[in-house]
Amino acid sequence: MFEMTIDSLRVGMMNPKAAQHGTPYVVLLKEKNAERFLPIFIGPAEANAIAIKLRGEQAPRPMTHDLVRAIVECVGVTVDSVVVSDLRNDTFFAKVVLNVNGEQVEIDSRPSDAFALALTFGGVPIFAEKDVMEKAGISLSHGEGESFPSDSHYAGPESSTDRKRSKVSDEEMGKLSAFSEFLNSLDLDDFGKHKS
């Protein structure tokens, strides 16, 4: 597993396929201590919840994630971590890992809800499984001779020190078409300048 941070929340309006499905927002996760990113499309309601938490604001009334936090704390449970656990048919899956009386319990979650919950609790680490990073992780480490992955088979390096290229099947790349369109439309000169 790779530890990730929420790098930014972006509007992916340049991607017609994502906008068609009502998911024009992108949470961009960044691998800690590496220049590898994981873009995950999310809906507007989830984007709003994440944006509020990223800005350190408080909603006038408790949001769903605030309610979950209150309930979880009331029963003496803690959130240990959030894991982006799988990617199937263009859909990311996540787990919220709870500590219940010293035992770890994994709860299935949409990544967007898991991220909002991690931000609501503050300091909850976010991880991505190696398989997910191999399928959808992108490298933007231009200074090390890597270019943006325009080759549809390129899924990014295994790690910041391993420069081997991972191959994914044509079928898997077809399933990641929305991500390919988004990634090919990015302006790398502008990358990281406009964080929301």
C-alpha positions, 0 to 999 in steps of 0.5 A: 500500500502507498500512503497518499495525501489529498493534493487538490480538488479540481473541476474536470469540466474538460472531460465530457464523459465525466460531466455526462455522468454528473461527476465533473469533480476530481479529487487528486491524491498524491503519493507521499514522498513521490511524484505520483498522483491518483485522480478520482472523479466524484459527484458535486455533493461529495466535492462540496463536503470535501471542499468545506473540510479542505478550507477548514470551514464549518457548515452551518448545520452538521453534514452527513460526515459530521453526523457519522463522526459524532456517532462513531465518537459517541460509541467509542470507535476510532477511524484508523485509516482510509484505503482506496482498495480496488478499481473495477469497471471505471469505479474506485472502491474504498474501505474505512478501517475502524478500531472497535474495542482494539479490533480492526473492522473494514467498512465498504465505502465510496472513496469520496465519502471515505475522504470526507470522513478522513478530513472530518476526523483530521489526521486520518491517513489515506492509502491506496493499494498497489494494484490501484496505483498500477492501474490508475496512478500517474507520474508527473516527475518531469525533472527525472526524465519522465514525461506525462503518460500519453501512451495508453498502456503506460500506468506509471512507475512502480515507485519513485525509484523504480523506473520500469513501466507497468503494462495494463491490458487493452481491456483495462485501459478501455475501462479507464477511458474517462481517466485517459481523456482527463489526463490527456487534457491536463495542462502540465505547466499549470499543474498544482498552481490552482488548488481549491 
